[in-house]
Amino acid sequence: MRVTVLCGGPSCEREVSLVSGKGVADALREAGHNVTVSDISPDDLAGLDLPCDVIFPVLHGDFGESGELQEILEARGLPFVGSGSSASRLGMDKIAAKQVWRDRGLSTPAWRVLRDIPENPIELGLPVVVKAIRSGSSIDVFICKTAADVLEAARTLVGKHDEYMMEQFIAGTELTVSLLENRALPVIAIETGREWYDFKAKYTQGQSQHNFAPPLPAEIIERAKRLAVEASRALGCRDLGRVDIMVDADNNCYLLEINTIPGFTPTSLMPDAAAHAGIRFAELVDRLVNVAWERAGIPDAAAV
């Protein structure tokens, strides 16, 4: 099959996307596909003019993951891997996703949307998470332990984003549930020697560990799997994804966010979860392009 892998893009996650794109392209070639890699942006869509059977977007962040690219692919009638434009927009916008989950009765930490410096920096208690609403890879995320920390983080984000959010901090075990065709892969508990699972912990070899045997009751692991599937379905996602969940000391599960285009780097979570389920990297990406090919010409009934 002729596959065009799209990567790079204009977002602050560009470098991560280039690494992910190379990994996907190499694996697709191993699986026997004819692969072209294209670095694409809103100002350069030449990669979409290449003859191909399926597009595999591996762009993280703005444009590639936030629905704009998917809308272009839909308008051109090009089969592609991953969620459609509507679900992608919801998944990229942390507030929009949390509102859908709350309306569906799915647990997610309390939050506030802010545009200026908060009048009450401890409204949601301390510690508290202050972060950008439409960003990934833990970029522009701050765990604030004091009111002064909150104000410093707010000053940083006000200068970079039209709006940002404060979110209730949930102490406990951080789980991530990767989804393949809306089925949960083995659950990973994220462990790191750093203060939290930040950008360096995510993308530096040796800075984090993937624990497939978290110290939690089996029923909590199964609950987290069900919650991840429900969260994905509520947004209308398809093909693949990764849902991040916190489990507190009382074993309550809280949805943090969803990634509709998870990383495919050497330290990424979804390929590791798939491997733990017996699915090699080449098999994983081959399966995804075949799903997209089979869907070609069929309206996206899952779109929200």
C-alpha positions in Angstrom: 0.0 0.0 0.0 1.2 3.5 -0.7 1.3 5.5 2.6 2.1 9.1 3.2 3.3 9.8 6.7 2.8 13.4 7.8 5.0 14.8 10.5 6.8 17.9 11.7 4.3 20.7 11.5 4.2 24.2 13.0 3.6 23.4 16.7 5.9 23.5 19.7 5.9 19.7 19.5 7.5 19.7 16.1 10.7 17.9 17.1 8.8 15.1 18.9 6.6 14.7 15.8 9.6 14.3 13.5 10.9 11.5 15.7 7.5 9.9 15.8 7.1 10.2 12.0 10.4 8.5 11.4 9.5 5.7 13.7 6.1 5.1 12.0 7.6 5.3 8.5 10.4 2.8 9.3 7.8 0.4 10.8 5.5 0.7 7.8 8.4 -0.1 5.4 9.2 -3.1 7.6 5.5 -4.2 7.1 5.9 -4.0 3.3 4.4 -0.6 2.5 5.6 2.0 0.0 6.1 5.0 2.3 6.7 8.7 1.7 7.4 11.1 4.6 6.2 14.7 4.3 6.8 17.6 6.6 3.6 19.5 6.3 2.3 22.9 7.6 -0.7 25.2 6.9 1.4 27.0 4.3 2.8 23.9 2.6 0.3 21.1 1.8 2.3 19.7 -1.0 2.6 16.3 0.8 -1.2 15.8 0.3 -0.7 15.9 -3.5 1.5 12.8 -3.5 -0.2 9.6 -4.9 -1.1 7.4 -1.9 -3.7 5.1 -0.6 -3.7 6.2 3.0 -2.4 9.2 5.0 -0.9 8.6 8.4 -0.8 11.9 10.3 1.8 11.9 13.1 1.7 15.6 13.9 1.3 16.5 17.5 -0.2 19.8 18.8 -1.7 22.7 16.8 -2.8 22.1 13.2 -1.9 18.4 13.1 -3.8 17.2 16.2 -6.4 19.9 16.7 -8.7 19.2 13.7 -7.5 21.6 11.1 -5.5 19.0 9.2 -8.2 16.4 9.5 -10.7 18.8 8.1 -8.5 19.3 5.1 -8.1 15.6 4.6 -11.9 15.1 4.9 -12.6 17.8 2.4 -10.2 16.2 -0.1 -11.7 12.7 0.5 -8.3 11.3 1.5 -8.4 8.2 3.8 -6.4 8.8 6.9 -5.5 7.2 10.2 -7.0 8.5 13.4 -9.9 10.6 14.6 -11.9 12.9 12.4 -11.9 16.6 12.6 -14.7 17.0 15.2 -13.2 14.5 17.7 -9.7 15.9 17.1 -10.9 19.4 18.0 -12.5 18.1 21.2 -9.5 16.0 22.2 -7.0 18.9 21.8 -9.1 21.3 23.8 -8.8 20.1 27.4 -11.8 22.2 28.6 -14.1 21.0 25.8 -13.2 17.4 26.5 -13.7 17.8 30.2 -17.1 19.4 29.7 -18.2 16.5 27.5 -16.9 14.0 30.1 -18.7 15.9 33.0 -21.9 16.0 31.0 -21.6 12.2 30.5 -21.1 11.6 34.2 -17.4 10.7 33.8 -15.1 11.9 36.7 -12.5 14.6 35.9 -10.8 17.1 38.3 -12.5 20.4 38.9 -11.2 23.3 36.8 -11.4 27.0 36.1 -10.7 28.9 32.8 -8.7 32.1 33.2 -7.6 34.9 30.9 -5.8 37.1 33.4 -3.9 36.7 36.7 -6.3 35.0 39.2 -7.8 37.0 42.0 -7.9 33.9 44.1 -4.9 31.7 43.3 -5.8 29.1 45.8 -9.5 28.7 44.8 -9.0 25.0 43.9 -6.6 24.4 46.8 -2.9 23.7 46.9 -1.1 22.1 45.2 -2.9 23.0 42.0 -2.1 22.4 38.3 -1.8 25.5 36.0 -1.6 24.7 32.3 -2.3 25.7 28.7 -5.7 24.5 27.4 -4.5 23.4 23.9 -1.0 22.1 24.3 0.6 18.6 24.7 3.8 16.9 25.8 3.6 18.6 29.2 4.6 21.9 27.6 3.3 24.9 29.6 2.2 22.8 32.6 3.1 23.8 36.1 2.5 22.0 39.4 2.1 24.8 41.9 2.6 24.3 45.6 2.1 27.9 46.8 0.1 30.9 45.8 3.2 32.6 44.6 3.9 29.6 42.3 0.4 30.0 40.9 0.9 33.7 40.2 4.3 33.0 38.5 2.8 30.3 36.3 -0.2 32.5 35.4 2.1 35.4 34.4 4.0 33.0 32.1 0.8 31.7 30.4 -1.0 35.0 30.1 1.8 36.2 27.9 1.6 33.2 25.6 -2.1 32.1 25.5 -5.5 33.8 25.2 -6.7 31.7 28.0 -5.4 29.0 30.3 -6.7 26.8 33.1 -6.3 25.9 36.8 -7.1 22.3 37.6 -7.6 20.5 40.9 -4.4 18.5 41.7 -5.1 14.8 42.3 -2.4 13.0 44.4 -2.0 9.4 43.6 -1.0 7.0 40.9 -0.9 8.2 37.3 -2.1 5.7 34.8 -2.2 5.8 31.0 -4.5 3.7 28.9 -3.7 3.3 25.2 -6.6 2.5 22.9 -6.4 0.5 19.7 -9.7 0.5 17.7 -11.4 1.7 20.9 -10.1 -1.3 22.9 -7.8 -0.8 25.9 -4.3 -2.1 25.7 -2.4 -3.0 28.9 -2.5 -0.2 31.5 0.8 1.5 32.4 1.6 3.2 35.6 4.1 6.0 35.0 7.0 6.2 37.3 9.7 8.9 37.3 12.5 10.1 39.6 11.6 13.6 38.6 9.0 15.7 40.5 6.4 14.8 37.9 6.0 13.4 34.4 7.2 16.4 32.5 8.7 16.9 29.0 12.1 15.6 30.1 10.7 12.6 31.8 8.6 11.8 28.7 11.3 12.0 26.0 14.6 11.3 27.7 15.8 7.7 27.9 16.0 6.6 31.5 14.0 9.4 33.0 10.8 7.4 33.4 9.6 3.8 33.7 6.5 2.0 32.4 5.1 -0.2 35.1 2.7 -2.8 33.8 2.0 -4.1 37.3 0.9 -1.0 39.2 0.2 -1.5 43.0 -3.5 -1.2 42.5 -6.4 -3.8 42.9 -7.3 -5.6 39.7 -10.8 -4.1 39.7 -9.3 -0.6 39.7 -7.2 -1.4 36.6 -10.3 -2.7 34.9 -12.2 0.4 35.9 -9.5 2.6 34.4 -9.7 0.7 31.2 -13.5 1.1 31.0 -13.2 4.8 31.8 -10.7 5.3 29.0 -12.9 3.6 26.5 -15.9 5.6 27.6 -13.9 8.8 27.5 -12.8 8.1 23.9 -16.3 7.2 22.7 -17.8 10.3 24.4 -15.6 12.4 22.1 -16.2 10.4 19.0 -12.5 9.2 18.7 -11.5 6.3 16.6 -8.5 4.1 15.6 -6.0 5.0 18.3 -5.6 7.2 21.3 -4.2 7.5 24.8 -6.1 8.5 27.9 -4.3 9.7 31.1 -6.0 8.9 34.4 -5.2 9.7 38.0 -6.1 7.3 40.8 -6.3 8.9 44.2 -5.7 7.3 47.7 -9.3 6.1 47.8 -9.0 4.4 44.4 -11.2 7.0 42.7 -10.3 7.4 38.9 -10.2 10.9 37.3 -9.8 11.6 33.6 -7.0 14.1 32.9 -6.9 14.3 29.1 -6.9 12.3 25.9 -4.2 12.3 23.1 -5.8 11.5 19.7 -2.3 11.1 18.1 -0.1 9.5 20.8 3.7 9.6 20.4 5.5 7.0 18.4 9.0 7.8 19.8 11.4 5.2 21.4 10.1 6.3 24.8 6.4 6.5 23.9 3.7 4.8 25.8 1.3 3.4 23.2 3.9 1.3 21.2 5.1 -0.1 24.6 1.6 -1.0 25.6 1.0 -2.7 22.3 4.2 -4.6 22.5 3.2 -5.8 26.0 0.0 -7.1 24.4 2.1 -9.0 21.8 1.6 -6.5 19.0 5.0 -5.5 17.4 5.4 -1.9 16.2 5.3 -2.9 12.5 2.1 -4.8 13.2 0.6 -1.9 15.1 1.1 0.7 12.3 0.1 -1.9 9.6 -3.1 -2.5 11.4 -3.9 1.2 11.6 -3.4 1.9 7.9 -5.5 -1.1 7.0 -8.3 0.1 9.3 -8.2 3.5 7.5 -8.1 1.9 4.1 -11.2 -0.3 4.9 -13.0 2.8 6.1 -12.3 4.7 2.9 -15.4 6.2 1.4 -17.5 5.4 4.5 -18.9 8.5 6.3 -17.5 9.0 9.8 -20.5 7.9 11.9 -18.5 8.4 15.1 -18.0 12.2 14.5 -19.5 14.4 17.2 
